[in-house]
Amino acid sequence: MYLTLLAFHSAFRWLVLLSLCVSIYQAFKGVRNNKLFSKNDNALRHWTATIAHIQLIIGILLYTQSPIVKYFYSNWHEAVNNIDMLFFSIIHFLLMICAIVVVTIGSASAKRKETDHEKFKTMLTWFSVALVLIIIAIPWPFSPLANRPYLRPL
């Protein structure tokens, strides 16, 4: 089951990034062009948050089953000095939780705003902050904290 979740998680993470980028782009266009906040814009807001929440649930399941995380917590004093272990056991997890909280707050706030301009501006601000957090938390191949290839075999 762990490998199945890992495969789904690896593919689904790109959907999270894509949905955030599309939402940010639409919100930017809405703010810049003073557009009406349409039913499609609201659906995009909603589905971006939903996709992020699904990814969070999968991530938490993987976190609880991860051999790296299990080793980290059973060998705390040794593992805390290893930046890769520290990144995957604490830094990545906390940054992703924060990013999902930011997406959730942004989505809920945008939904409750009175004007279309405020809805777009709220989405643009909160989703952009979440995207920055996620980009920092991803173990990119060039990351100084921890790195992994873009696509990895199981």
N, C-alpha and C positions, 0 to 999 in steps of 0.2 A: 504494500500500500504506500509506503514511503516513497518508492521510486515513481509510482504513478502520480502522486501529489507533486513530486519534484518536477516531473515532466510538464504537468499542467501549469504549475507555478512559473516555470521558465518561459513558457509560451504566453501565458496570460499577462505577465509583467509588461510586455510590449503593448498589449491592449490598454493597460492603465496609462502608460505614457502617451499613446496615441490619443486616447479619449481626453486626457488633460490638455494636450496640445491643441486639439480641435476646439475644445471648450474655450481655451484662452484666446485662440484666434477669433472665434465667433464673438466673444465678449469684447475683444479689442475693436472689431469691426462695429459692433453695436454702440460702443462708447464714442468712437471716432465719427461715425456717420449718423449718430442720433437715431438709430433704428428702433422699431417697435420690438418688444420682447415677445416673440411669437411662441406658439405651442411647441414648435420644433426646438427652439432655444431652451424652453423649460424642460423638454424631454432630454435634451443633451445634458443639461445641468443634473437632472435626476440620474441618468444612466452613468454619467461620469462618477458620481458619488457611489452608486451601486456597484460598479465595476471595482472601484477602489476598496469597498467593503468586502467584496468576495475575495479579492486578493489578500486582504488582511486576515480573513478567516483561514485561508489556505496557508498563509505565512505563519500564523500562530500554530496551526497543526504541525507544520514542518519544524518549527522552532522546538516544540516539545519532543519531537522524535529525532532531532539532529544529533548525530554522534559527536560533532564538534562542540555543541552546546553541552551535551552530557559530560564530555571530557572536561570542558572548561569548569563546570560547577563542581565536579568531583576532584579536580586538581587546581583549585583556585590560586594558590600561592605561586605555583609554577606557570600556569597558563596566563595569568594576568600580565606577565612580562612579554608575551607573544602578541604582537600587534594584530596578526590575522585572527587569532582566537578571540582577542578582545573586540575586534571589529564585528565578527559574526555573532558573538554571544551577547554583546551589549549595545555597541554603537549603532549598528545596522537596525537592530530591533527597535531601539528607542526613537531613532530618526523616522523610521517608517510609521510607528505609532503616532508620532507627532504630525507627520504629513497627513495621515488619514483623519486625525482630529481636525486639522486645518481645512481639509476638503469638506468634512462634515459641517463645520461651522460656516464655511463659505456657502455651501449649498443651502443650508437652512436659512442663513441670513438673506441670501439673494431671493429666495422664495418669498420672504416676508416684506421685502422692500416695496414701497408704494409706486415709484415711477420706474419706467423701463430703463432709463439711464442709470438709476441707482442699482437696479438688478444686474445690468451688464458690468458696471464698475465694481460691484461687490464680487461677482464671479471672477472678474479679471484679477483683482487684488489677491483674494484668498487662494484661488487655484494656482496663480503664479508662485506664491510663497510655497505652496505644497509641492509644486513641480521642482522648485529649487531644493527643497529638503530631500525629495526623492532622488534627484540627480546626485546630491552629495552622498546619500546613503547607498547608492548602487556600487558594487565592487567592479568598476570599469576596468578594462585591461590596463589603463594608464594611471589608475588611482594609486596615490602614495600610501593609503591606509591598508587596502587589501585589493587584490585584483583577481579577476576571473575572465575567461574568454567570453565574447558576446554570446556565442552559442556553444554549449558544451555537451558532449555525449554523456549518456547516463551510465 
